[in-house]
Amino acid sequence: MNINEPNKVYSSPAMHTAEHILNSQMVKYFHCERAFSAHIEKKKSKCDYYFTTSPTPEDIATVEQAVNDIIQQNINVEEIFYPKDKVPSSISIERLPDPSVDTVRVIRIGDYDQCACIGEHVTNTAEIGTFRIISHDFNEGVLRVRFKVSS
């Protein structure tokens, strides 16, 4: 979820949790930043990343497989609350919808991902289903990844 959109209601905790795992794998595989824009919907979703060159189809397939490997591990998805001044430095709080908050909610998916987030999530990755990248395109320094999950 783009936490700059606090009023948008997301109808799919499974899709939203998959987005967290996708972001984590994109960062680990491509050494890029998390998506600067995300649109999460129940049927299909998309994430936009700043990129210098288009990834190969093999790269995209590797990321898709890595996301599914994590999902299949049946990892608990935890909610952790930190006082704003105690949030670990590895977790960005730059995109908080309300910078005046005293407490920050962090979603942690095992050792794979943790980030500040206000959205709804599954309690275990087993609830997500199968993740599939349905398309991707690269245009003017932006990689758009479209994906869906199915049970």
C-alpha positions, -999 to +999 in steps of 0.1 A: +000+000+000+011+035-007+009+049+028+005+083+014-031+072+007-045+066+041-082+070+031-080+044+003-096+011+014-079-020+001-101-050-002-075-078-003-052-084+026-037-113+006-028-090-023-015-064+000+008-088+019+020-102-015+030-066-024+052-064+007+070-096-003+073-084-039+089-052-027+113-071-005+124-093-033+128-064-057+151-047-033+171-078-026+173-090-062+178-057-081+192-035-052+165-009-060+142+010-036+108-002-026+080+008-051+075+045-052+039+039-062+015+010-057-021+004-066-034-026-048-068-042-058-084-075-052-082-088-089-048-073-100-023-048-087+007-029-098+039-015-084+062+011-099+100+012-094+127+035-105+151+015-128+179+023-151+174-005-176+147-031-183+150-064-164+151-095-185+122-120-185+145-143-166+150-117-139+112-112-136+107-150-134+133-153-107+116-126-086+082-143-091+096-176-080+113-161-049+080-145-038+062-178-042+090-196-023+084-172+006+047-175+005+049-213+006+069-212+039+037-204+059+053-175+077+034-155+103+027-119+095+032-098+126+021-063+136+047-045+158+041-010+173+071+012+180+073+046+195+082+069+166+117+076+180+124+039+185+116+026+150+147+006+137+168+026+113+163+000+086+126+009+085+117+040+065+090+063+081+093+090+054+060+082+038+038+082+070+004+097+062+006+117+094+041+127+104+029+138+138+021+103+150+038+091+182+035+053+174+044+036+141+028+003+130+053-020+113+044-052+095+070-080+097+070-110+075+096-133+091+131-123+081+119-112+046+103-079+051+094-052+076+080-018+068+057+008+082+022+003+070-014+011+078-030-015+055-047-048+062-027-080+059-031-118+062-019-134+095+002-161+077+016-162+041-003-195+036-034-173+032-020-156+001-022-183-025+000-183-057+016-150-068+020-143-105+035-114-123+011-110-152+031-083-170+058-057-167+071-028-188+099-003-186+094+032-198+115+064-191+132+050-160+102+034-145+095-004-142+058-012-137+051-047-124+015-060-126+006-090-105-022-110-090-027-138-065-049-168-067-059-195-043 
